[in-house]
């Protein structure tokens, strides 16, 4: 199963396309493209990524993402 960072990146890419992922990288300082889905989530990177999400996603999108993450 993919780690949280990969699942978050996949969701952002589906909703906001490549530009959204680029914004997420810039806002969080985490190069999400370099983290393999099979790698464990680096705790600091995951924290920074989660802090950036409210600036990028709407409240509805955040809710959908949380539901998606809780399913796995």
N, C-alpha and C positions, 0 to 999 in steps of 0.2 A: 504494500500500500504506500502511496506517496506521502511524503511528510507535509506538515501544515503549510510551510512556505511554498511548496510546489502547488498545492491545492489553491492557496490564495492567489498565486500568480496566474494560474489557469483561469480562475474566476474573473480576475481583473482583465485578462486578455480577452475573454469572451464578451465582457460588458463594455470595455473601454478600448479594445484593440491594442496594438503595439504601443501607441502613444500613451495609453494609460499605464502600461507596464514601465515605460520610460519615465513617466512622472513619478511612479511609485519608487523606482530606483533613486531618482534625484531627491525625493522627499525623505526617504528613509536612510539613504546612504548605503543600502544593501544591494549588492549585485545579485539579484534573484536568479538571473540566468546562469550563474556559475554554481548554483546549488542543485545537485542531482536529486531527483525524487526519492532515491533510495538512501541518501545521506540523512543522518539525524539532524534535526533542527538546531542550529546554533542558538542558544537562549537569547543572547544579546541581539542578534539579527532579527529573531522572531519578535522580540519586544519592540524594536524600532519600527519594524514593518507594521505591526498592529497599531502603533501610535500614529502612523501616517494614514491609515485607512480612512478615518472619519473625514479627512480633508479631500479625499479622492472619490469616495462612494457616498451615495445618498443614504438616508436612514433605512429605506426599504432594501437597498442593495446590501447594506451591512447586516440587516436581519436575515436576508437570504443566505449570505455568506456564513453567518453563524450557524444557521440550520444545516447547511452543507457540511460544515466542519464537525458538527456534533453527530452527524450520521455515521461517520467513519470511526 
